[in-house]
Amino acid sequence: MRGMRRLGRAAPVGATDMSRVHDMGGRFGDGPVVPEAEDVIFHADWHPRAMAITVASGSLGKWNIDISRHARERLAPKDYTRFSYYEKWLAALANVLVDTGVVSRAELAGKAEPAPSPLAEKALKPEAVAEVLARGAPVDRPSDVEPAFLPGDAVVARKFAQNMNVSGGHTRLPSYAAGARGRILRLHGSHILPDSSAHGMGEASEPLYAVVFPASELWAHAEHPKDEVVVDMWQSYLTAAS
Amino acid sequence: MDMAGLLGQSLFMPHDHHSHDDPHALLPSDPALRVKALETLLTKKGLIDPAALDEIIDTYENKIGPRNGARVVARAWSDPKFHAALMEDATAVVADLGFYGRQGEHMMAVENTDTVHNIVVCTLCSCYPWPLLGIPPGWYKSDAYRARVVREPRKVLADFGVTLPEETAVRVWDSTAEMRYLVIPKRPEGTEDLDEEALMALVSRDSMIGTGLAGGS
């Protein structure tokens, strides 16, 4: 399987431009937030179907949550901006289905008769849905990396909200916190590192912390002197503050 | 030439963005038709079972939703031992209630007090504790909420009709990892005699995200 072989490859290739259009924390100009009633779950007839197809396809085991998120983030900025929420899901799903060789471009375009898939035996069965949803996919793992920080320690977040190994790659460090000084609030345990996992480069689990930042460290005009923002950050995102 | 093979060279890697080359552009542009085309294709290939899709939808429309979280909150308000255990290890405690699962594998409860009000967001995407609150509301996934609530939480609260006392600090939790946060709102005054079921009715979804207060805003 082409996809499987490439999943195991150590050296990434093909990295070029990066979009951080999804990284919008702190951005100006978005207008009001519009509340909605609790019984509104979907906003169009096709939304539940889009959600369910995406969830069910995950059971095929050809990608993980980090690959899936990265697929949404690397939609072209103009597509990311114009697409509604579930349109992003659908577009990313279509891309990742082709990228992993599960579906061909010709099949997607309706120009080839759909060929039976060798993955069909992994298709999610209705009777398995409850158990699969209840089992979830925990990401805490044993790690060789010892925790370097204790609650209360002063730390500085990495200067770049960018993947340090793959140019233009996936990371979960938001731009607004890059380079900011905070303190460790809590060690969550060791979790899979998305910056590695999203690129088929292994789980690379390491300590994950809740890091608390004074709002005044992040924003030129914080609303209140005591406000704070907590960001979950992996140890490799952090250095000790001098 | 196998076009899928060519694209496979950039598997999971960033690439130059020419959206007309992206596979998704091969699908119909109307989203309802896109869904139909994908479902038909994947079904014909044996990769999805439409009956399983029905089951997933039924789960999140009818079985899993914010009443799960409301039960956790109401019990935390009324049972000190449960409250202590929840604050210590929320994942284990909600699992005991049957509320473990997809997008709720690693839980933490954060509690509102007179001095701190907690609000949860995912600025990078839409991370949310599905087993406790169900599918996130539209506004939680909106650009406006993701962009604004970390920088101007009080202005966002005003959009929900919520005003905090001047002495209350706001702590915004940005769900950037697989940790999922449940806000335990302040228990409304004058509810000492209410049982768990009655307390649950006071716990809105928004109060467990932090954009509302229990007992109405």
Interface residues (C-beta under 8 A of the other chain):
Chain A: R2 G3 R6 L7 P12 V13 G14 A15 T16 D17 M18 S19 H22 D23 M24 G25 G26 R27 F28 D30 G31 P32 V33 V34 P35 E36 E38 V40 I41 F42 H43 A44 D45 W46 P48 R49 A50 M51 A52 I53 V55 A56 S57 L60 W63 I65 I67 R69 H70 R72 E73 R74 L75 A76 P77 K78 D79 S84 Y85 Y86 E87 L90 A91 A92 L93 A94 N95 L97 V98 D99 T100 G101 V102 V103 S104 R105 A106 E107 L108 A109 G110 P114 A115 P116 S117 L119 A120 A123 L124 K125 P126 A128 V129 A130 V132 L133 A134 R135 G136 A137 P138 V139 D140 V166 S167 G168 G169 R172 L173 P174 Y176 A177 H188 G189 H191 I192 P194 A198 H199 G200 L208 A210 V212 A215 L218 W219 E223 H224 K226 D227 E228 V229 V230 V231 D232 M233 W234
Chain B: D2 M3 A4 G5 L7 G8 Q9 S10 L11 F12 M13 P14 H15 D16 H17 H18 S19 D22 P23 H24 L26 L27 P31 A32 R34 V35 K36 A37 L38 E39 L41 L42 K44 K45 G46 L47 I48 D49 A51 A52 L53 D54 E55 I56 I57 T59 Y60 E61 I64 G65 P66 Y100 G101 R102 Q103 G104 E105 H106 M108 V121 T123 L124 C125 S126 P131 G134 I135 P137 G138 W139 K141 S142 D143 A144 Y145 R146 A147 R148 V149 V150 R151 E152 P153 R154 K155 V156 D159 F160 A169 V170 R171 V172 W173 D174 S175 T176 A177 E178 M179 S204 R205 D206 T211
